Amino acid sequence: MTSDDEQGESGLTTPNGCRWCGLGEREHYRRWKPPVGWHHWTPPTDDQRKERMQARRRHVEGPHDVDDRYLLCG
């Protein structure tokens, strides 16, 4: 749905990003994205929001590359 420059540091689209390209409303202005072409920010559908939130949750809950030697126990 989006290219790397349209996603945050985590590589995930913000849940409230544009329906067509995934960019947030404040940084959007006008963008080109096939098949819609030039467009203004358009609210995502409820299903898009849900899918994006679930993807973010999977990303947070998924396995992480953590070096156990540096974990603090207390």
KEGULO-459033 format. One record per atom (N, C-alpha, C, O, CB): atom name; residue number from 0; residue in one letter; x, y, z. Coordinates in pm, whole numbers, plus 50000, padded with zeros to 5 digits. Glycine has a CB too. Example, Ala and Ser with C-alpha at 12.3 -4.5 7.8 and 13.67 -1.06 7.14 Angstrom:
REM KEGULO-459033
{atom: N	n: 0	res: A	X: 51319	Y: 49431	Z: 50780}
{atom: CA	n: 0	res: A	X: 51230	Y: 49550	Z: 50780}
{atom: C	n: 0	res: A	X: 51320	Y: 49670	Z: 50780}
{atom: O	n: 0	res: A	X: 51424	Y: 49668	Z: 50846}
{atom: CB	n: 0	res: A	X: 51131	Y: 49553	Z: 50905}
{atom: N	n: 1	res: S	X: 51285	Y: 49775	Z: 50708}
{atom: CA	n: 1	res: S	X: 51367	Y: 49894	Z: 50714}
{atom: C	n: 1	res: S	X: 51290	Y: 50003	Z: 50787}
{atom: O	n: 1	res: S	X: 51341	Y: 50114	Z: 50804}
{atom: CB	n: 1	res: S	X: 51408	Y: 49940	Z: 50572}
END
This chain:
REM KEGULO-459033
{atom: N	n: 0	res: M	X: 50082	Y: 49880	Z: 50000}
{atom: CA	n: 0	res: M	X: 50000	Y: 50000	Z: 50000}
{atom: C	n: 0	res: M	X: 50086	Y: 50126	Z: 50000}
{atom: O	n: 0	res: M	X: 50052	Y: 50223	Z: 49933}
{atom: CB	n: 0	res: M	X: 49907	Y: 50000	Z: 50120}
{atom: N	n: 1	res: T	X: 50196	Y: 50125	Z: 50074}
{atom: CA	n: 1	res: T	X: 50278	Y: 50246	Z: 50082}
{atom: C	n: 1	res: T	X: 50423	Y: 50212	Z: 50053}
{atom: O	n: 1	res: T	X: 50463	Y: 50096	Z: 50065}
{atom: CB	n: 1	res: T	X: 50266	Y: 50312	Z: 50220}
{atom: N	n: 2	res: S	X: 50501	Y: 50310	Z: 50013}
{atom: CA	n: 2	res: S	X: 50643	Y: 50291	Z: 49994}
{atom: C	n: 2	res: S	X: 50716	Y: 50324	Z: 50123}
{atom: O	n: 2	res: S	X: 50655	Y: 50374	Z: 50218}
{atom: CB	n: 2	res: S	X: 50696	Y: 50377	Z: 49878}
{atom: N	n: 3	res: D	X: 50846	Y: 50295	Z: 50127}
{atom: CA	n: 3	res: D	X: 50923	Y: 50316	Z: 50249}
{atom: C	n: 3	res: D	X: 50921	Y: 50460	Z: 50298}
{atom: O	n: 3	res: D	X: 50922	Y: 50483	Z: 50419}
{atom: CB	n: 3	res: D	X: 51065	Y: 50273	Z: 50227}
{atom: N	n: 4	res: D	X: 50919	Y: 50558	Z: 50206}
{atom: CA	n: 4	res: D	X: 50922	Y: 50697	Z: 50249}
{atom: C	n: 4	res: D	X: 50787	Y: 50744	Z: 50302}
{atom: O	n: 4	res: D	X: 50777	Y: 50856	Z: 50352}
{atom: CB	n: 4	res: D	X: 50966	Y: 50785	Z: 50134}
{atom: N	n: 5	res: E	X: 50685	Y: 50662	Z: 50293}
{atom: CA	n: 5	res: E	X: 50553	Y: 50698	Z: 50341}
{atom: C	n: 5	res: E	X: 50521	Y: 50631	Z: 50474}
{atom: O	n: 5	res: E	X: 50409	Y: 50641	Z: 50524}
{atom: CB	n: 5	res: E	X: 50448	Y: 50662	Z: 50239}
{atom: N	n: 6	res: Q	X: 50619	Y: 50562	Z: 50531}
{atom: CA	n: 6	res: Q	X: 50597	Y: 50491	Z: 50655}
{atom: C	n: 6	res: Q	X: 50687	Y: 50548	Z: 50763}
{atom: O	n: 6	res: Q	X: 50785	Y: 50616	Z: 50734}
{atom: CB	n: 6	res: Q	X: 50623	Y: 50341	Z: 50637}
{atom: N	n: 7	res: G	X: 50651	Y: 50521	Z: 50887}
{atom: CA	n: 7	res: G	X: 50730	Y: 50568	Z: 50999}
{atom: C	n: 7	res: G	X: 50857	Y: 50486	Z: 51017}
{atom: O	n: 7	res: G	X: 50888	Y: 50400	Z: 50935}
{atom: CB	n: 7	res: G	X: 50649	Y: 50565	Z: 51126}
{atom: N	n: 8	res: E	X: 50930	Y: 50515	Z: 51126}
{atom: CA	n: 8	res: E	X: 51054	Y: 50444	Z: 51153}
{atom: C	n: 8	res: E	X: 51034	Y: 50295	Z: 51168}
{atom: O	n: 8	res: E	X: 51123	Y: 50217	Z: 51135}
{atom: CB	n: 8	res: E	X: 51118	Y: 50499	Z: 51278}
{atom: N	n: 9	res: S	X: 50918	Y: 50253	Z: 51215}
{atom: CA	n: 9	res: S	X: 50890	Y: 50112	Z: 51234}
{atom: C	n: 9	res: S	X: 50859	Y: 50042	Z: 51102}
{atom: O	n: 9	res: S	X: 50851	Y: 49919	Z: 51097}
{atom: CB	n: 9	res: S	X: 50774	Y: 50094	Z: 51330}
{atom: N	n: 10	res: G	X: 50842	Y: 50119	Z: 50993}
{atom: CA	n: 10	res: G	X: 50805	Y: 50061	Z: 50865}
{atom: C	n: 10	res: G	X: 50657	Y: 50035	Z: 50852}
{atom: O	n: 10	res: G	X: 50613	Y: 49971	Z: 50756}
{atom: CB	n: 10	res: G	X: 50880	Y: 49934	Z: 50844}
{atom: N	n: 11	res: L	X: 50578	Y: 50085	Z: 50948}
{atom: CA	n: 11	res: L	X: 50434	Y: 50064	Z: 50948}
{atom: C	n: 11	res: L	X: 50361	Y: 50194	Z: 50919}
{atom: O	n: 11	res: L	X: 50406	Y: 50302	Z: 50959}
{atom: CB	n: 11	res: L	X: 50388	Y: 50006	Z: 51082}
{atom: N	n: 12	res: T	X: 50251	Y: 50183	Z: 50849}
{atom: CA	n: 12	res: T	X: 50168	Y: 50299	Z: 50820}
{atom: C	n: 12	res: T	X: 50089	Y: 50340	Z: 50943}
{atom: O	n: 12	res: T	X: 50038	Y: 50254	Z: 51016}
{atom: CB	n: 12	res: T	X: 50072	Y: 50270	Z: 50703}
{atom: N	n: 13	res: T	X: 50080	Y: 50470	Z: 50968}
{atom: CA	n: 13	res: T	X: 50000	Y: 50517	Z: 51080}
{atom: C	n: 13	res: T	X: 49853	Y: 50479	Z: 51059}
{atom: O	n: 13	res: T	X: 49804	Y: 50487	Z: 50947}
{atom: CB	n: 13	res: T	X: 50015	Y: 50671	Z: 51096}
{atom: N	n: 14	res: P	X: 49783	Y: 50436	Z: 51164}
{atom: CA	n: 14	res: P	X: 49644	Y: 50392	Z: 51148}
{atom: C	n: 14	res: P	X: 49554	Y: 50497	Z: 51083}
{atom: O	n: 14	res: P	X: 49459	Y: 50462	Z: 51014}
{atom: CB	n: 14	res: P	X: 49588	Y: 50354	Z: 51281}
{atom: N	n: 15	res: N	X: 49582	Y: 50625	Z: 51107}
{atom: CA	n: 15	res: N	X: 49498	Y: 50729	Z: 51051}
{atom: C	n: 15	res: N	X: 49557	Y: 50790	Z: 50924}
{atom: O	n: 15	res: N	X: 49520	Y: 50900	Z: 50884}
{atom: CB	n: 15	res: N	X: 49475	Y: 50838	Z: 51154}
{atom: N	n: 16	res: G	X: 49650	Y: 50719	Z: 50860}
{atom: CA	n: 16	res: G	X: 49711	Y: 50767	Z: 50737}
{atom: C	n: 16	res: G	X: 49611	Y: 50769	Z: 50622}
{atom: O	n: 16	res: G	X: 49505	Y: 50706	Z: 50628}
{atom: CB	n: 16	res: G	X: 49831	Y: 50682	Z: 50701}
{atom: N	n: 17	res: C	X: 49647	Y: 50840	Z: 50518}
{atom: CA	n: 17	res: C	X: 49561	Y: 50856	Z: 50400}
{atom: C	n: 17	res: C	X: 49512	Y: 50720	Z: 50348}
{atom: O	n: 17	res: C	X: 49585	Y: 50621	Z: 50348}
{atom: CB	n: 17	res: C	X: 49637	Y: 50929	Z: 50289}
{atom: N	n: 18	res: R	X: 49390	Y: 50721	Z: 50304}
{atom: CA	n: 18	res: R	X: 49329	Y: 50600	Z: 50248}
{atom: C	n: 18	res: R	X: 49410	Y: 50546	Z: 50130}
{atom: O	n: 18	res: R	X: 49419	Y: 50424	Z: 50112}
{atom: CB	n: 18	res: R	X: 49186	Y: 50628	Z: 50204}
{atom: N	n: 19	res: W	X: 49470	Y: 50635	Z: 50051}
{atom: CA	n: 19	res: W	X: 49534	Y: 50594	Z: 49926}
{atom: C	n: 19	res: W	X: 49684	Y: 50570	Z: 49940}
{atom: O	n: 19	res: W	X: 49738	Y: 50479	Z: 49876}
{atom: CB	n: 19	res: W	X: 49511	Y: 50697	Z: 49821}
{atom: N	n: 20	res: C	X: 49752	Y: 50651	Z: 50021}
{atom: CA	n: 20	res: C	X: 49898	Y: 50638	Z: 50025}
{atom: C	n: 20	res: C	X: 49954	Y: 50614	Z: 50166}
{atom: O	n: 20	res: C	X: 50071	Y: 50579	Z: 50179}
{atom: CB	n: 20	res: C	X: 49961	Y: 50762	Z: 49969}
{atom: N	n: 21	res: G	X: 49873	Y: 50632	Z: 50270}
{atom: CA	n: 21	res: G	X: 49917	Y: 50601	Z: 50405}
{atom: C	n: 21	res: G	X: 49983	Y: 50714	Z: 50481}
{atom: O	n: 21	res: G	X: 50014	Y: 50698	Z: 50599}
{atom: CB	n: 21	res: G	X: 50009	Y: 50490	Z: 50401}
{atom: N	n: 22	res: L	X: 50004	Y: 50829	Z: 50418}
{atom: CA	n: 22	res: L	X: 50067	Y: 50941	Z: 50488}
{atom: C	n: 22	res: L	X: 49971	Y: 51006	Z: 50586}
{atom: O	n: 22	res: L	X: 49850	Y: 51007	Z: 50564}
{atom: CB	n: 22	res: L	X: 50118	Y: 51045	Z: 50387}
{atom: N	n: 23	res: G	X: 50026	Y: 51061	Z: 50695}
{atom: CA	n: 23	res: G	X: 49944	Y: 51132	Z: 50791}
{atom: C	n: 23	res: G	X: 49888	Y: 51261	Z: 50732}
{atom: O	n: 23	res: G	X: 49943	Y: 51315	Z: 50637}
{atom: CB	n: 23	res: G	X: 50024	Y: 51163	Z: 50916}
{atom: N	n: 24	res: E	X: 49779	Y: 51308	Z: 50789}
{atom: CA	n: 24	res: E	X: 49710	Y: 51425	Z: 50734}
{atom: C	n: 24	res: E	X: 49797	Y: 51549	Z: 50734}
{atom: O	n: 24	res: E	X: 49796	Y: 51624	Z: 50636}
{atom: CB	n: 24	res: E	X: 49584	Y: 51452	Z: 50814}
{atom: N	n: 25	res: R	X: 49873	Y: 51572	Z: 50840}
{atom: CA	n: 25	res: R	X: 49951	Y: 51696	Z: 50850}
{atom: C	n: 25	res: R	X: 50064	Y: 51706	Z: 50748}
{atom: O	n: 25	res: R	X: 50093	Y: 51815	Z: 50699}
{atom: CB	n: 25	res: R	X: 50009	Y: 51708	Z: 50988}
{atom: N	n: 26	res: E	X: 50127	Y: 51594	Z: 50715}
{atom: CA	n: 26	res: E	X: 50239	Y: 51599	Z: 50621}
{atom: C	n: 26	res: E	X: 50199	Y: 51565	Z: 50477}
{atom: O	n: 26	res: E	X: 50285	Y: 51551	Z: 50391}
{atom: CB	n: 26	res: E	X: 50347	Y: 51505	Z: 50665}
{atom: N	n: 27	res: H	X: 50072	Y: 51551	Z: 50451}
{atom: CA	n: 27	res: H	X: 50026	Y: 51501	Z: 50323}
{atom: C	n: 27	res: H	X: 50022	Y: 51605	Z: 50211}
{atom: O	n: 27	res: H	X: 50092	Y: 51588	Z: 50111}
{atom: CB	n: 27	res: H	X: 49890	Y: 51444	Z: 50339}
{atom: N	n: 28	res: Y	X: 49946	Y: 51709	Z: 50224}
{atom: CA	n: 28	res: Y	X: 49915	Y: 51808	Z: 50121}
{atom: C	n: 28	res: Y	X: 49860	Y: 51738	Z: 49997}
{atom: O	n: 28	res: Y	X: 49748	Y: 51687	Z: 50001}
{atom: CB	n: 28	res: Y	X: 50042	Y: 51892	Z: 50084}
{atom: N	n: 29	res: R	X: 49937	Y: 51733	Z: 49886}
{atom: CA	n: 29	res: R	X: 49892	Y: 51662	Z: 49766}
{atom: C	n: 29	res: R	X: 49998	Y: 51560	Z: 49729}
{atom: O	n: 29	res: R	X: 50118	Y: 51589	Z: 49735}
{atom: CB	n: 29	res: R	X: 49865	Y: 51760	Z: 49647}
{atom: N	n: 30	res: R	X: 49955	Y: 51443	Z: 49692}
{atom: CA	n: 30	res: R	X: 50047	Y: 51336	Z: 49654}
{atom: C	n: 30	res: R	X: 49997	Y: 51265	Z: 49530}
{atom: O	n: 30	res: R	X: 49878	Y: 51265	Z: 49497}
{atom: CB	n: 30	res: R	X: 50065	Y: 51237	Z: 49769}
{atom: N	n: 31	res: W	X: 50093	Y: 51203	Z: 49462}
{atom: CA	n: 31	res: W	X: 50060	Y: 51121	Z: 49347}
{atom: C	n: 31	res: W	X: 50070	Y: 50975	Z: 49389}
{atom: O	n: 31	res: W	X: 50171	Y: 50934	Z: 49447}
{atom: CB	n: 31	res: W	X: 50154	Y: 51151	Z: 49226}
{atom: N	n: 32	res: K	X: 49968	Y: 50898	Z: 49361}
{atom: CA	n: 32	res: K	X: 49971	Y: 50755	Z: 49392}
{atom: C	n: 32	res: K	X: 49878	Y: 50684	Z: 49295}
{atom: O	n: 32	res: K	X: 49758	Y: 50711	Z: 49294}
{atom: CB	n: 32	res: K	X: 49929	Y: 50728	Z: 49540}
{atom: N	n: 33	res: P	X: 49932	Y: 50592	Z: 49213}
{atom: CA	n: 33	res: P	X: 49843	Y: 50516	Z: 49127}
{atom: C	n: 33	res: P	X: 49752	Y: 50428	Z: 49213}
{atom: O	n: 33	res: P	X: 49800	Y: 50383	Z: 49317}
{atom: CB	n: 33	res: P	X: 49924	Y: 50430	Z: 49026}
{atom: N	n: 34	res: P	X: 49633	Y: 50399	Z: 49182}
{atom: CA	n: 34	res: P	X: 49563	Y: 50438	Z: 49060}
{atom: C	n: 34	res: P	X: 49487	Y: 50569	Z: 49074}
{atom: O	n: 34	res: P	X: 49424	Y: 50613	Z: 48978}
{atom: CB	n: 34	res: P	X: 49469	Y: 50330	Z: 49019}
{atom: N	n: 35	res: V	X: 49491	Y: 50635	Z: 49192}
{atom: CA	n: 35	res: V	X: 49410	Y: 50755	Z: 49211}
{atom: C	n: 35	res: V	X: 49474	Y: 50882	Z: 49158}
{atom: O	n: 35	res: V	X: 49404	Y: 50982	Z: 49139}
{atom: CB	n: 35	res: V	X: 49380	Y: 50772	Z: 49356}
{atom: N	n: 36	res: G	X: 49605	Y: 50881	Z: 49133}
{atom: CA	n: 36	res: G	X: 49674	Y: 50999	Z: 49083}
{atom: C	n: 36	res: G	X: 49692	Y: 51105	Z: 49191}
{atom: O	n: 36	res: G	X: 49709	Y: 51072	Z: 49308}
{atom: CB	n: 36	res: G	X: 49598	Y: 51058	Z: 48965}
{atom: N	n: 37	res: W	X: 49688	Y: 51233	Z: 49152}
{atom: CA	n: 37	res: W	X: 49701	Y: 51343	Z: 49248}
{atom: C	n: 37	res: W	X: 49579	Y: 51343	Z: 49339}
{atom: O	n: 37	res: W	X: 49465	Y: 51334	Z: 49292}
{atom: CB	n: 37	res: W	X: 49716	Y: 51480	Z: 49175}
{atom: N	n: 38	res: H	X: 49604	Y: 51353	Z: 49467}
{atom: CA	n: 38	res: H	X: 49492	Y: 51348	Z: 49561}
{atom: C	n: 38	res: H	X: 49528	Y: 51423	Z: 49689}
{atom: O	n: 38	res: H	X: 49645	Y: 51438	Z: 49723}
{atom: CB	n: 38	res: H	X: 49454	Y: 51203	Z: 49593}
{atom: N	n: 39	res: H	X: 49427	Y: 51468	Z: 49758}
{atom: CA	n: 39	res: H	X: 49443	Y: 51525	Z: 49892}
{atom: C	n: 39	res: H	X: 49428	Y: 51412	Z: 49992}
{atom: O	n: 39	res: H	X: 49386	Y: 51301	Z: 49957}
{atom: CB	n: 39	res: H	X: 49338	Y: 51640	Z: 49920}
{atom: N	n: 40	res: W	X: 49463	Y: 51440	Z: 50118}
{atom: CA	n: 40	res: W	X: 49446	Y: 51339	Z: 50223}
{atom: C	n: 40	res: W	X: 49300	Y: 51298	Z: 50229}
{atom: O	n: 40	res: W	X: 49210	Y: 51381	Z: 50233}
{atom: CB	n: 40	res: W	X: 49494	Y: 51393	Z: 50360}
{atom: N	n: 41	res: T	X: 49279	Y: 51168	Z: 50230}
{atom: CA	n: 41	res: T	X: 49144	Y: 51111	Z: 50239}
{atom: C	n: 41	res: T	X: 49142	Y: 51018	Z: 50359}
{atom: O	n: 41	res: T	X: 49231	Y: 50934	Z: 50373}
{atom: CB	n: 41	res: T	X: 49104	Y: 51037	Z: 50107}
{atom: N	n: 42	res: P	X: 49042	Y: 51029	Z: 50446}
{atom: CA	n: 42	res: P	X: 49039	Y: 50941	Z: 50563}
{atom: C	n: 42	res: P	X: 49040	Y: 50794	Z: 50523}
{atom: O	n: 42	res: P	X: 48977	Y: 50756	Z: 50425}
{atom: CB	n: 42	res: P	X: 48916	Y: 50972	Z: 50649}
{atom: N	n: 43	res: P	X: 49111	Y: 50712	Z: 50599}
{atom: CA	n: 43	res: P	X: 49110	Y: 50569	Z: 50570}
{atom: C	n: 43	res: P	X: 48975	Y: 50507	Z: 50605}
{atom: O	n: 43	res: P	X: 48898	Y: 50563	Z: 50684}
{atom: CB	n: 43	res: P	X: 49223	Y: 50497	Z: 50646}
{atom: N	n: 44	res: T	X: 48947	Y: 50393	Z: 50547}
{atom: CA	n: 44	res: T	X: 48825	Y: 50322	Z: 50583}
{atom: C	n: 44	res: T	X: 48843	Y: 50262	Z: 50722}
{atom: O	n: 44	res: T	X: 48955	Y: 50250	Z: 50771}
{atom: CB	n: 44	res: T	X: 48791	Y: 50211	Z: 50478}
{atom: N	n: 45	res: D	X: 48734	Y: 50226	Z: 50785}
{atom: CA	n: 45	res: D	X: 48742	Y: 50162	Z: 50916}
{atom: C	n: 45	res: D	X: 48823	Y: 50032	Z: 50908}
{atom: O	n: 45	res: D	X: 48900	Y: 50001	Z: 50999}
{atom: CB	n: 45	res: D	X: 48600	Y: 50132	Z: 50971}
{atom: N	n: 46	res: D	X: 48806	Y: 49957	Z: 50799}
{atom: CA	n: 46	res: D	X: 48881	Y: 49833	Z: 50782}
{atom: C	n: 46	res: D	X: 49030	Y: 49860	Z: 50768}
{atom: O	n: 46	res: D	X: 49112	Y: 49784	Z: 50821}
{atom: CB	n: 46	res: D	X: 48830	Y: 49757	Z: 50660}
{atom: N	n: 47	res: Q	X: 49068	Y: 49968	Z: 50697}
{atom: CA	n: 47	res: Q	X: 49210	Y: 50003	Z: 50686}
{atom: C	n: 47	res: Q	X: 49267	Y: 50039	Z: 50822}
{atom: O	n: 47	res: Q	X: 49377	Y: 49995	Z: 50856}
{atom: CB	n: 47	res: Q	X: 49229	Y: 50119	Z: 50587}
{atom: N	n: 48	res: R	X: 49195	Y: 50118	Z: 50899}
{atom: CA	n: 48	res: R	X: 49242	Y: 50154	Z: 51033}
{atom: C	n: 48	res: R	X: 49263	Y: 50030	Z: 51119}
{atom: O	n: 48	res: R	X: 49366	Y: 50015	Z: 51185}
{atom: CB	n: 48	res: R	X: 49142	Y: 50249	Z: 51101}
{atom: N	n: 49	res: K	X: 49166	Y: 49941	Z: 51116}
{atom: CA	n: 49	res: K	X: 49174	Y: 49819	Z: 51195}
{atom: C	n: 49	res: K	X: 49295	Y: 49735	Z: 51153}
{atom: O	n: 49	res: K	X: 49370	Y: 49687	Z: 51238}
{atom: CB	n: 49	res: K	X: 49045	Y: 49737	Z: 51182}
{atom: N	n: 50	res: E	X: 49313	Y: 49717	Z: 51023}
{atom: CA	n: 50	res: E	X: 49425	Y: 49638	Z: 50971}
{atom: C	n: 50	res: E	X: 49559	Y: 49700	Z: 51011}
{atom: O	n: 50	res: E	X: 49651	Y: 49629	Z: 51049}
{atom: CB	n: 50	res: E	X: 49415	Y: 49627	Z: 50818}
{atom: N	n: 51	res: R	X: 49569	Y: 49832	Z: 51002}
{atom: CA	n: 51	res: R	X: 49693	Y: 49901	Z: 51037}
{atom: C	n: 51	res: R	X: 49723	Y: 49889	Z: 51187}
{atom: O	n: 51	res: R	X: 49838	Y: 49870	Z: 51226}
{atom: CB	n: 51	res: R	X: 49685	Y: 50048	Z: 50997}
{atom: N	n: 52	res: M	X: 49619	Y: 49900	Z: 51271}
{atom: CA	n: 52	res: M	X: 49639	Y: 49886	Z: 51415}
{atom: C	n: 52	res: M	X: 49680	Y: 49743	Z: 51450}
{atom: O	n: 52	res: M	X: 49766	Y: 49723	Z: 51536}
{atom: CB	n: 52	res: M	X: 49511	Y: 49925	Z: 51492}
{atom: N	n: 53	res: Q	X: 49620	Y: 49646	Z: 51384}
{atom: CA	n: 53	res: Q	X: 49658	Y: 49507	Z: 51409}
{atom: C	n: 53	res: Q	X: 49802	Y: 49480	Z: 51365}
{atom: O	n: 53	res: Q	X: 49874	Y: 49406	Z: 51433}
{atom: CB	n: 53	res: Q	X: 49562	Y: 49411	Z: 51337}
{atom: N	n: 54	res: A	X: 49844	Y: 49538	Z: 51254}
{atom: CA	n: 54	res: A	X: 49981	Y: 49522	Z: 51207}
{atom: C	n: 54	res: A	X: 50079	Y: 49582	Z: 51308}
{atom: O	n: 54	res: A	X: 50184	Y: 49524	Z: 51335}
{atom: CB	n: 54	res: A	X: 50000	Y: 49588	Z: 51069}
{atom: N	n: 55	res: R	X: 50045	Y: 49699	Z: 51364}
{atom: CA	n: 55	res: R	X: 50131	Y: 49762	Z: 51464}
{atom: C	n: 55	res: R	X: 50139	Y: 49675	Z: 51590}
{atom: O	n: 55	res: R	X: 50246	Y: 49660	Z: 51649}
{atom: CB	n: 55	res: R	X: 50079	Y: 49902	Z: 51500}
{atom: N	n: 56	res: R	X: 50027	Y: 49618	Z: 51630}
{atom: CA	n: 56	res: R	X: 50026	Y: 49531	Z: 51748}
{atom: C	n: 56	res: R	X: 50111	Y: 49407	Z: 51723}
{atom: O	n: 56	res: R	X: 50188	Y: 49367	Z: 51810}
{atom: CB	n: 56	res: R	X: 49881	Y: 49490	Z: 51785}
{atom: N	n: 57	res: R	X: 50099	Y: 49346	Z: 51606}
{atom: CA	n: 57	res: R	X: 50181	Y: 49229	Z: 51573}
{atom: C	n: 57	res: R	X: 50328	Y: 49265	Z: 51575}
{atom: O	n: 57	res: R	X: 50411	Y: 49186	Z: 51620}
{atom: CB	n: 57	res: R	X: 50143	Y: 49171	Z: 51436}
{atom: N	n: 58	res: H	X: 50361	Y: 49384	Z: 51527}
{atom: CA	n: 58	res: H	X: 50500	Y: 49428	Z: 51524}
{atom: C	n: 58	res: H	X: 50555	Y: 49443	Z: 51666}
{atom: O	n: 58	res: H	X: 50669	Y: 49403	Z: 51692}
{atom: CB	n: 58	res: H	X: 50512	Y: 49562	Z: 51448}
{atom: N	n: 59	res: V	X: 50477	Y: 49499	Z: 51757}
{atom: CA	n: 59	res: V	X: 50521	Y: 49520	Z: 51895}
{atom: C	n: 59	res: V	X: 50529	Y: 49388	Z: 51969}
{atom: O	n: 59	res: V	X: 50623	Y: 49366	Z: 52047}
{atom: CB	n: 59	res: V	X: 50425	Y: 49615	Z: 51969}
{atom: N	n: 60	res: E	X: 50433	Y: 49298	Z: 51947}
{atom: CA	n: 60	res: E	X: 50429	Y: 49172	Z: 52020}
{atom: C	n: 60	res: E	X: 50522	Y: 49067	Z: 51960}
{atom: O	n: 60	res: E	X: 50548	Y: 48965	Z: 52024}
{atom: CB	n: 60	res: E	X: 50288	Y: 49120	Z: 52023}
{atom: N	n: 61	res: G	X: 50570	Y: 49089	Z: 51841}
{atom: CA	n: 61	res: G	X: 50653	Y: 48990	Z: 51773}
{atom: C	n: 61	res: G	X: 50789	Y: 48975	Z: 51837}
{atom: O	n: 61	res: G	X: 50824	Y: 49048	Z: 51930}
{atom: CB	n: 61	res: G	X: 50669	Y: 49028	Z: 51628}
{atom: N	n: 62	res: P	X: 50866	Y: 48880	Z: 51787}
{atom: CA	n: 62	res: P	X: 51000	Y: 48858	Z: 51843}
{atom: C	n: 62	res: P	X: 51090	Y: 48978	Z: 51817}
{atom: O	n: 62	res: P	X: 51083	Y: 49043	Z: 51712}
{atom: CB	n: 62	res: P	X: 51063	Y: 48731	Z: 51783}
{atom: N	n: 63	res: H	X: 51174	Y: 49006	Z: 51913}
{atom: CA	n: 63	res: H	X: 51268	Y: 49117	Z: 51902}
{atom: C	n: 63	res: H	X: 51409	Y: 49064	Z: 51916}
{atom: O	n: 63	res: H	X: 51433	Y: 48966	Z: 51988}
{atom: CB	n: 63	res: H	X: 51239	Y: 49226	Z: 52008}
{atom: N	n: 64	res: D	X: 51501	Y: 49127	Z: 51849}
{atom: CA	n: 64	res: D	X: 51641	Y: 49090	Z: 51863}
{atom: C	n: 64	res: D	X: 51695	Y: 49156	Z: 51989}
{atom: O	n: 64	res: D	X: 51740	Y: 49271	Z: 51985}
{atom: CB	n: 64	res: D	X: 51724	Y: 49131	Z: 51738}
{atom: N	n: 65	res: V	X: 51690	Y: 49085	Z: 52099}
{atom: CA	n: 65	res: V	X: 51735	Y: 49139	Z: 52226}
{atom: C	n: 65	res: V	X: 51851	Y: 49056	Z: 52275}
{atom: O	n: 65	res: V	X: 51845	Y: 48933	Z: 52277}
{atom: CB	n: 65	res: V	X: 51620	Y: 49141	Z: 52331}
{atom: N	n: 66	res: D	X: 51956	Y: 49122	Z: 52314}
{atom: CA	n: 66	res: D	X: 52072	Y: 49055	Z: 52372}
{atom: C	n: 66	res: D	X: 52049	Y: 49045	Z: 52522}
{atom: O	n: 66	res: D	X: 52055	Y: 49146	Z: 52593}
{atom: CB	n: 66	res: D	X: 52205	Y: 49131	Z: 52338}
{atom: N	n: 67	res: D	X: 52023	Y: 48924	Z: 52571}
{atom: CA	n: 67	res: D	X: 51990	Y: 48903	Z: 52712}
{atom: C	n: 67	res: D	X: 52099	Y: 48950	Z: 52807}
{atom: O	n: 67	res: D	X: 52071	Y: 48974	Z: 52925}
{atom: CB	n: 67	res: D	X: 51963	Y: 48757	Z: 52736}
{atom: N	n: 68	res: R	X: 52220	Y: 48964	Z: 52760}
{atom: CA	n: 68	res: R	X: 52328	Y: 49007	Z: 52850}
{atom: C	n: 68	res: R	X: 52307	Y: 49149	Z: 52901}
{atom: O	n: 68	res: R	X: 52363	Y: 49187	Z: 53003}
{atom: CB	n: 68	res: R	X: 52463	Y: 48997	Z: 52780}
{atom: N	n: 69	res: Y	X: 52227	Y: 49226	Z: 52830}
{atom: CA	n: 69	res: Y	X: 52210	Y: 49366	Z: 52867}
{atom: C	n: 69	res: Y	X: 52075	Y: 49397	Z: 52930}
{atom: O	n: 69	res: Y	X: 52040	Y: 49514	Z: 52948}
{atom: CB	n: 69	res: Y	X: 52229	Y: 49452	Z: 52745}
{atom: N	n: 70	res: L	X: 51999	Y: 49295	Z: 52964}
{atom: CA	n: 70	res: L	X: 51871	Y: 49317	Z: 53031}
{atom: C	n: 70	res: L	X: 51894	Y: 49339	Z: 53179}
{atom: O	n: 70	res: L	X: 51973	Y: 49268	Z: 53242}
{atom: CB	n: 70	res: L	X: 51775	Y: 49198	Z: 53008}
{atom: N	n: 71	res: L	X: 51826	Y: 49437	Z: 53235}
{atom: CA	n: 71	res: L	X: 51837	Y: 49464	Z: 53378}
{atom: C	n: 71	res: L	X: 51734	Y: 49380	Z: 53452}
{atom: O	n: 71	res: L	X: 51618	Y: 49372	Z: 53412}
{atom: CB	n: 71	res: L	X: 51817	Y: 49615	Z: 53409}
{atom: N	n: 72	res: C	X: 51777	Y: 49319	Z: 53557}
{atom: CA	n: 72	res: C	X: 51686	Y: 49241	Z: 53640}
{atom: C	n: 72	res: C	X: 51673	Y: 49313	Z: 53773}
{atom: O	n: 72	res: C	X: 51770	Y: 49366	Z: 53827}
{atom: CB	n: 72	res: C	X: 51737	Y: 49093	Z: 53661}
{atom: N	n: 73	res: G	X: 51553	Y: 49316	Z: 53824}
{atom: CA	n: 73	res: G	X: 51542	Y: 49389	Z: 53949}
{atom: C	n: 73	res: G	X: 51427	Y: 49361	Z: 54026}
{atom: O	n: 73	res: G	X: 51409	Y: 49419	Z: 54133}
{atom: CB	n: 73	res: G	X: 51545	Y: 49525	Z: 53927}
END
